[in-house]
Amino acid sequence: MLTRIFAALIAALALAAPRAALADDAVAGAIVGAITGAAIATGAVVPYERREPLREYIVRESRPSYHYEEEVVVGRELPPGAYESYEVPEEYVSRGHHYTVINDRPVIFHSETRRIIHVYE
């Protein structure tokens, strides 16, 4: 339930973001950015009830694992081109998210920013 409330708050703030940007309101823009960043950092983008089914889906797909020297953590941007990525079906998360396997761990990230939103142990 908390995840849904948090997601609704993020959606409402996302609608407010263009108005804040048009008004050049730095404070409003900072608040929207901070809350959106917090959502990414907490992994709220992947709903709790969908995390395990998504992990099972990724394991079934049996994708190759890529070696990555840096620590793989939520919020870090993956470098472009160092791995193959695959679109996450919409039944698990909203459109625009991809997954890959890095250091034998499934990783979910935003396809445009390449920012990691969830790492499976």
C-alpha positions in Angstrom: 0.0 0.0 0.0 2.8 2.4 0.9 4.4 1.7 -2.5 1.1 2.7 -4.3 0.9 5.9 -2.3 4.5 6.7 -3.0 3.9 6.0 -6.7 0.8 8.3 -6.8 2.8 11.0 -5.1 5.6 10.7 -7.7 3.1 10.7 -10.6 1.5 13.9 -9.2 4.8 15.6 -8.8 5.9 14.5 -12.3 2.8 16.3 -13.6 3.9 19.4 -11.6 7.5 19.3 -12.9 6.8 20.9 -16.3 5.0 23.8 -14.7 7.8 24.3 -12.2 10.3 24.3 -15.1 8.3 26.8 -17.1 8.0 29.1 -14.1 11.8 28.9 -13.5 10.9 27.9 -9.9 14.2 26.5 -8.7 12.7 25.4 -5.3 9.8 23.5 -6.8 12.2 21.8 -9.3 14.6 20.8 -6.6 11.7 19.3 -4.5 10.4 17.3 -7.5 13.9 16.1 -8.3 14.7 15.1 -4.7 11.5 13.1 -4.4 12.0 11.4 -7.7 15.6 10.6 -6.8 14.4 9.2 -3.5 12.0 6.9 -5.3 14.7 5.6 -7.5 17.1 5.2 -4.6 14.6 3.2 -2.6 13.7 1.0 -5.5 10.0 2.1 -5.4 9.9 2.0 -9.2 9.7 -1.8 -9.0 6.6 -2.6 -6.9 7.3 -5.0 -4.0 4.7 -7.5 -5.2 6.3 -7.7 -8.7 10.0 -8.0 -7.6 10.1 -11.8 -7.1 8.0 -12.6 -10.3 10.4 -10.3 -12.3 13.5 -12.0 -10.8 12.0 -15.4 -11.8 11.3 -14.0 -15.3 14.9 -12.8 -15.7 16.3 -16.2 -14.5 14.1 -18.1 -17.0 15.4 -15.9 -19.8 18.9 -17.2 -19.0 20.8 -14.1 -20.2 24.6 -13.9 -20.1 26.3 -12.2 -17.2 28.6 -9.3 -17.7 31.6 -8.5 -15.6 31.6 -5.0 -14.1 34.5 -3.7 -11.9 32.5 -1.0 -10.0 30.0 -1.8 -7.3 26.6 -2.4 -8.7 24.2 -0.3 -6.5 20.9 1.5 -6.8 21.4 5.0 -8.1 24.6 4.3 -10.1 24.6 4.9 -13.8 25.8 2.0 -16.0 28.3 2.9 -18.7 26.9 2.7 -22.2 27.7 -0.3 -24.4 29.5 -2.5 -21.8 26.6 -5.0 -21.6 23.5 -6.2 -23.5 20.2 -5.0 -22.1 16.6 -6.3 -22.5 13.3 -4.5 -22.1 11.3 -5.4 -19.0 7.8 -6.5 -19.9 5.2 -3.9 -18.8 3.5 -6.5 -16.6 6.3 -6.0 -14.1 7.2 -2.3 -14.4 6.3 0.7 -16.5 7.7 1.1 -20.0 11.2 2.4 -20.3 12.9 0.0 -18.0 15.5 -2.6 -19.0 17.4 -5.3 -17.3 20.7 -7.0 -17.6 22.8 -9.4 -15.6 25.9 -8.0 -14.1 28.3 -10.0 -11.9 25.7 -12.8 -11.8 23.0 -10.4 -10.4 19.9 -9.2 -12.2 19.9 -5.4 -12.5 16.9 -3.3 -13.4 17.6 0.2 -14.8 16.0 3.1 -16.6 16.7 2.8 -20.3 17.3 6.5 -21.0 19.5 7.4 -18.0 20.9 4.0 -17.4 20.5 4.6 -13.7 20.0 1.4 -11.7 16.7 1.2 -9.9 16.9 -2.3 -8.4 19.6 -4.9 -7.9 18.7 -8.5 -7.0 20.9 -10.3 -4.5 
